[in-house]
Amino acid sequence: MARQPGTLWIVATPIGTLGDLSPRACEILDNVDLILAEDTRRTRNLLGHVDIAPRRRLVSLHEHNEPERLAFALSALADGRSIALVSDAGTPVLSDPGFLLVREARAAGATIASVPGPSAFTAALAASGQPPLPATLVGFLPARAGARRSRIAELAGVDWSLVVLLSPHRLSAELEALADGLGADRPATLLVELSKLHERALSGTLGELARSDEADAPRGEYVVVVGPTVAAPSSEADPMEIRRTYRDALASGQSRKDAMKAVALTFGLPRRAVFDVLVDHEKNDP
């Protein structure tokens, strides 16, 4: 009788706070025959945090050795062994190794099961304040400037939210490239250290984020959620209504900056257009 193929478990791991590892993920990691890990050292630390002994079950699978590990993993599944696939952080396969293994394991008849959990994509999208759907996970941008510009040019026609993982070593250059390729006035939210103790966020336009103090002195891991293109200023927008709404926002206790953001959102205008209306009013009616 043919042996029943094993199960390949896709296990999401914390993107920051180790306490985010789910009880089900702990159970799977404690009971599988093998754990394929992007970085065995990081996974060993995670297992130690939840008192799981890795024994001899921990095997590396990363972008440089995935093709070579494929035969080993498929053989183990064919023998009926169970495997957990984990990345350094978040949900495997999306921006991490594992796609080849999942595809070939499914083709071979193995059971593929997900243990959902942390994901930088969904965490950033939910916290960004940008329209959540539709949205595209771009992943990391190419390290080389020319390839980076080409990739961003491919995204210029995508008029919905984009989630881009950024390298802290190239943060300024990547934000500038996004501003150049997608438009400096395109709204965006820069999220830093998601789920960690010093989590923070900065909203504005891509141009403003590229010129921000955060871009000049990166500290942590970054994701930027780029919102849809702002509609062109409407010719029907009444300057008097814009000024009245701005005054009401100030009267409610908002700062000038926040009031301008609120007016831009209310009328569907770029903040620059709101600024121009207010400045024009001050010039003509001192």
N, C-alpha and C positions, 0 to 999 in steps of 0.2 A: 504494500500500500504506500502510495506517495506521501511523503511528509507534508503537512500543512505549512505553507510559508509563514514566517514570523510577521510581527507588526513593527512598522517604522513609526515612531511617535515624534511629532514635530512639537517641541517643548519651548514655550516662550519663557525667557528669564528676565530678571529685573534690568531696567535701563539706568537705574541709579540706586534706589533704596532696596537693599537686599530683602527687606520684609515684604516686598511685593511679590515674591515667589509664592505661587498658590499652593494650598495643601495638596491638590491633585498633582501638580507638577512634582512636588516632593515625593509623593507616592510612586509616581512613574519612575523618577530618577533612582529611587531606592530599590526598585524591583526589576528593571530591565537587565538584560544580559550584557549589553554594551552601551556606552555613551560616546557618541561621536561629537567632539567639541572643537570649535574654531581655535580656541587657545586652552590647552589642557591646564595651564597654571591658573587661569582665571576661573575655570570651571571647578578645579580642585578647591579653590578658596570658597566658592559658592556652596559646594557640597559640605565643606567643613562647617560653614555657617549654620546649616540645618542638620548637622550631625549625621551626615550620610557618608559612609566609608566607600571611597571609590574603588578600593581593592585593585584588581587588574582589568577593570572594565573600561577604563578611560583611554580613548584613542583619538588622535588628532584628525580633523578633517577641515582643511582651510582652502583658500582659493588656489594655492600653489600645488596641493597634492590631491585635490578631489578626484581628478581622473584616475590616479593610481589607486586611491582608496576604494573606488567604485566596485571592483571585482571582489575585494575582501568583504565589503558590506553586503553586496548582493548574495554572496555565498553564505554569509551568516544568516541572512533572512531566509534563504532557500533551505537551510538546515533547521528552520523553525525557531531561530533565536530572535529575541526582541531587542530593538535598538531605539535609543533616544537620541535625537539630533538637536543640539543646542548651539547657539552662536554666542559671541562675547556678551551681547546684550540685546534684549528685545526678541522679536519673532524671527526665527531662522528663515532663510531662503529669500526674503524680500529684498534686502540689500546685502545679504551675506551668502556664504556658500551653502550648497544643499540642493539647488535646483536639479542638477544632473542626477543626483541620487534619488530624489523624489520621482522624477520622470521615469528612470529606469526601473526603480522598485515597483512602481505602479504597473509598468508594462510587463514586469515579471510575475504579476499576480499577488504581490505582497499587499497586506492591509496597511493603508496610510491613515493615521489618526492624529488629530490636532489636540494639543493642550493649550488653548489660547491664554493670552495674558498680556504683559507689557509690550508696547509697540511705540516707537518714537513717532511713527506716522500718525496714528490715531491720537496719541497724547498731544502732539503739537497742534494738530488740526482742531481738536476740541477746545484747546486753551487759547487759540490765536485771536479769536474775534473776527476772523475772516470767514466768508461764506463756506460752509463745510462740504457741500455737494453741488455739482460734481467736483472731484479733486483728483489730482494726479501725484503719485509719489515719484519724484525725479531721482531720488537717491543722491549719491555723491557726484559732484562735477569732476571732470577730468583734471588732473594735476597740471597738465601743460596748457599754457595760455591759448594757443591756437585751437586745440581740440575743445577747450572750454567754451570759447566763443562760438564754435560750430554747434556744439550741443545746445547752447542757449538760443542760438538762432533757430534751431528746430522747434523750440518751445514758444517762440514769439507769437505764433498764431493760436496758441492754446489760451482761450479766454475764460478760464476758470481757475480755481485755486491750485497752486503748485506747492508741494512740500519738498524742500531741498535740504539735504544734509550737508553741513559745511565743515570744512577742515579748519580748526583753530589756527593752524600754521599759515593758512592762506585766506583768512577771513576777510580782510580788507580788499584783497584782489578779487575775491569771488563776489563780494557784494557790489563792487564797482562794475564787474562784468555783467552781473544781473541787471543793474541799473542801466547800463549802456544798451544791453540787448533786449530788455523787456520794457524799458521806459522808466526814467528817473521818478516820474510822478505816480508810478503804480503802487498801490497800498501794500504794506507788508508788515509782518510781525516777526521779530527776531526773538527766539526763545532760547534760553541758556540754562544748562544743567537741569533738564527736565527731571522731575521727581526727586531731585536731590535737595540737600539742606539749603543751598544758596540759589535755588531756582529763581529766575528773574526773566522779565520780558521787556521789549522795547518796541513800540509801534510807531509807524510813520510811513513815509514813502521809501522806496528803495534808495533813492538819492540821499535822503536824510540818514538812513541806516548806514550807508557807505561812508558818510562823513561823521558818524557818531564816535563818541569816546570808546564805546565798546569795540568798534572796529579797529581803533588805534591800539588798544591794549587788551587783546583777547584773554579771557580767563575761563576756561571750561569747554564744554561741548555744546555745539550750536546747531539749531534747526531754524530755517526761515520759511514761513508760510507766506507766499505771495498771493495776494487777492486778485480777483478779476480786474481787468482794465476799467478804470473809471470812465463813465460816459462823458462825451464832450459836453462842455457847458451848454445848458439849454438857453436858447434865445428868449424863452418865456420866463426865465427866472427874473423876478422883480427885484431890482437893487434895493428898493425901500423895504421889501419883505426880508431880504438878506440882512440889512442893517438892523431891522427891528428884532429879528430872531437872535442876532449877535448880542444886542443890548439886553434882551431877556436872559440870555445865558450868563452874561456878566452879572446881572442883578441876582441871579440864583446862587452866586458865589463861585462860579467857575473861573478859572484863570483865563487870560486872553488866549493862550494856546489851546486849552480845552474847549473854550467857547467857539474858536474857529473850527476845530475838528467837528464839533456838534453841528455847526451850520453847514459845513461841507457835506456831512452825512445826511442832513435833512433835505438838502436841495440836490443831492447827487452830483456835487461839483468838486473839482480838485481844490485843495486848500489855497492854491495859488490864485484861483479865480475869485475866491471869497476875499482873499487879501487885497486883490486889485480893486474890488468893489469898495472895500472899506477905505483904502488909501485914496481912491478917487473922490470919495465923499469928503474926506478930511481936507483935500486940496481945494475943492470947490465950495466947501461950506465950513470954513475954519471957525 
